[in-house]
Amino acid sequence: MKAKHDVIPPFEQRNNELVVGGLTTTQIKQMLGSTPFYAYDRKLLSDKVTQLKSALPESISLHYAVKANPYPPLVNFMKPLVDGFDVASKKEMLLAIQSGMPPEEISFAGPGKTEDDISASIIAGITLHAESATEISRATKLGKSLGIKPNIAIRVNPAFELKASGMKMAGGAKPFGIDQELLPDIIGQMDFDSVKFRGFHIFAGSQNLNIDAIIEMHQKTFALAEELVAMTPVNIDYVNIGGGLGIPYFPGEKRIQLEEISDNLAQLIARHKGLAGIELIMELGRYFVGEAGVYICEVVDIKESRGTQYAVCDGGLHHHLSNSGNFGQVIRKNYPVAVANKLEVEEEHLTKTNVVGPLCTPLDIIADKMMLPTIEIGDLIAVFQSGAYGASASPQNFLSQPELKEILL
Ligand SMILES: Cc1ncc(COP(=O)(O)O)c(C=O)c1O
């Protein structure tokens, strides 16, 4: 029997070596000049978006949450595949605009927007997802002084949460969005003549693999959206129903089956007549890009310490914080890791291995006691499921290690 990782995405292989975008990892290393690097596979990216599009009801629009991976070539590649972008900062907004995405399809969510963020968004013509009453009045005032009506939607902090979620972004006290119970007053006081009011953004959580929890969230989201639409005195363009679809990272986790989610959405669309004619947007980051990226580093040393063998690599936590277990995980688990140039090996040739990075901290773990082929200096280590929250979510300057590279192939 060959060694199989249950959640490795469908990358190609050549001579037992991992292939990204037609090149082996060794070729990519030669082309870039060195490791470590992230490589993103165009075909896996576009396949993922196409598959989701064809699985969901046709009327649902898909937006990419740029925060998951803001690598500019990747953002540009995503532009024609999706219907819009969600950005979380002015820098991401500038990136989104330069991709050619029409401003009316770009939304800017996230608490703590400064006057500079808001003015830039108004000038650019994108939609601000207001996270507080202060942001609404700030945008209204700045719009008047700029002589441009600001596009505003309200990000709602619903009373419900996305159960069994990797990251809960709603329900209870949260810095995100405006509490649902405050909205009758806030909507009642809004100066609708001075803004272009576009709609509502109801984002309850992310990284969820539980179909029942997602279905329940959609039911509650549609019901809340219909209530909000009924209390709004102007016609709105859209309701962003959030995202939440996760990807498998750890042993035992499985890819989400979309049929039930999609059937439920179709029923909700048919049932909630109050939302007729309003665009419904689903906003996803990691679901689109997470499986299309792999992190590659090279083994530079192999050493033994009191009976335990360590393969020491030229990359680690500073490039891939989430793989080290320090990006929100309570208990560290191994990402799917493989030796990129020894992808499939007979099971009897696997040994329990510790793969670590070069940083002087016990936190710098790449694979902990994982069954891997015998590792030699010069081997390339691949960390799969690394296309989202990788390079941009890691402390790259920590210990001033050599620069990380990224490539879209
Ligand atoms: C408002 C908003 N949109 C989108 C996302 C992206 O989530 P994911 O990458 O898990 O799809 C997040 C994640 O925190 C978010 O807060």
The ligand as an SDF file (V2000), in Angstrom:
LIG
                    3D

 16 16  0  0  0  0  0  0  0  0999 V2000
  -16.0760   39.5900    6.5530 C   0  0  0  0  0  0  0  0  0  0  0  0
  -15.3020   38.4030    6.1250 C   0  0  0  0  0  0  0  0  0  0  0  0
  -15.4100   37.9840    4.8650 N   0  0  0  0  0  0  0  0  0  0  0  0
  -14.7200   36.9040    4.4240 C   0  0  0  0  0  0  0  0  0  0  0  0
  -13.8880   36.2000    5.2440 C   0  0  0  0  0  0  0  0  0  0  0  0
  -13.1440   35.0620    4.6630 C   0  0  0  0  0  0  0  0  0  0  0  0
  -13.3210   33.8690    5.3120 O   0  0  0  0  0  0  0  0  0  0  0  0
  -12.8210   32.5300    4.6110 P   0  0  0  0  0  0  0  0  0  0  0  0
  -11.4590   32.8070    4.0550 O   0  0  0  0  0  0  0  0  0  0  0  0
  -12.7880   31.5050    5.6800 O   0  0  0  0  0  0  0  0  0  0  0  0
  -13.7850   32.2090    3.5250 O   0  0  0  0  0  0  0  0  0  0  0  0
  -13.7490   36.5950    6.5740 C   0  0  0  0  0  0  0  0  0  0  0  0
  -12.8560   35.8560    7.4650 C   0  0  0  0  0  0  0  0  0  0  0  0
  -12.6350   36.1330    8.5850 O   0  0  0  0  0  0  0  0  0  0  0  0
  -14.4690   37.7300    7.0270 C   0  0  0  0  0  0  0  0  0  0  0  0
  -14.3500   38.1630    8.2740 O   0  0  0  0  0  0  0  0  0  0  0  0
  1  2  1  0
  2  3  1  0
  2 15  2  0
  3  4  2  0
  4  5  1  0
  5  6  1  0
  5 12  2  0
  6  7  1  0
  7  8  1  0
  8  9  2  0
  8 10  1  0
  8 11  1  0
 12 13  1  0
 12 15  1  0
 13 14  2  0
 15 16  1  0
M  END
$$$$
